[in-house]
Amino acid sequence: MIPAGAPVVTATEMRAAEQAVFAGGVSQDSLMERAGAAVAREAARFAMGRPILILAGPGNNGGDAYVAARLLRNWGHDVSLVATGTPAPGAAERMHASWHGPTSSLYAARPRPVLVDGLFGTGMTRPLERGLAAVFADLVKQAEFVLSIDLPSGIDADTGADLGAPRGIDVTLALGAFKPGHLLDAGLERCGKLLLADLDIRVETRWRTVARPGLETPGVHSHKYSRGLVAAVEGAMPGAARLAARAAMAGGAGYVVLAGDRPWSEGPDALVRREVRSAEDLAEFLGWDRIDAVVLGPGLGRDRRAEAYLRAAFAAPKPLILDGDALTLLGSGAARWLETRAAPTWLTPHSGEFGRMFAGEGSKIERTLAAAAEARATIVHKGADTVIASPKSEVRILAGGSPWLSTAGTGDVLAGLLAAQVVQGGKGIAPAEAATWLHARAAQLAGPALIADQLVDHIPEAVSECL
């Protein structure tokens, strides 16, 4: 599991945080000793007496590797070291000078059971040289356990882009804070298990990993309206809206109404029905002052009636959660649609829907932040690396969720869960973070080969862990 609520910083921000440590009186050598000691402790824990091969590059990542090699050898471990390139002047050079054990070149290195990767760190922005990448990959393949220092060599720290990192790394020890590269794109699968050594470095950031929410048990005087009323709108595929409605019920909403032209169709008896056959009917219904949030989009369809429903929902001064077909209808005009709304809005696109709505370059975090600012909405950009961004430049990242969520209907469940958090008083990024955590936890509880209907059944268990 990735540590909850942990800071996430770019490479530039990490360097600035380190400079602040130096300005406070800690030397670069002391900080490097601190980092190398953290690496050595983890390497010793996982090695369990097996021989260790350490790869040290020319930069500060290599300096950390030299410290770890020296400490492990002093502790009685069988350590060999590979040095690539001349150590950079300064702390890395001094740490290299303090190593007095056996050293070889990368191309002469022999595989050992435990491999520690300290070749390149957060400063890497170009692909690994082909020959080096091949030898590195072979050493990883032949090792029984591989630990990477800070980032696997061959992963871009700010984007997670693949710059030649091999598969097969077991653990990555992040130093100081997580970087986007640990949680995004190729980094998500190449890092293996993530550990964090904070090194007593203070980082200032509004980017964090998703944390378990603290939810409240209803008060003794609570009732269905005080716990919030969610309106879910049916469309061409009514099962999707039913999933969202059921998720809102399971997620703690006090009252859920399913509005559509099938008023007596399937669903729990506790789910209230409202007959809506036109945009005019929907506009009238959404005028009800009891409604605290509206879910629109799951199974809505993409025809003229669906677009009319979207317009009616936009005109209503209610918090609005948009998913699925509603996002496709918004398309590239999403920002123009959203600038007409004064009430809060949350969007829950997957990557295809996001790409149809927003242009932009950079990492998934940067693109989602730009879209949130443009749309003046909180965006849950779904995927294996789910990124949540608010117009206030806040970011939450959930990485490594259940791959079994890649099935129809699970996004509808998330939309309903988000609505339940909104009607219980959530604002901005907080309800999106809570819903994303509950969604991921319910998937864990449901186990392999889950379907969306089963996911809903496990939401109360996830909620109980947050009380």
Summary of the structure (lengths in Angstrom):
residues: 467
radius of gyration: 25.5
end to end distance: 20.6
largest distance: 81.1
contacts: 1768
relative contact order: 0.10
helix: 42%
strand: 17%
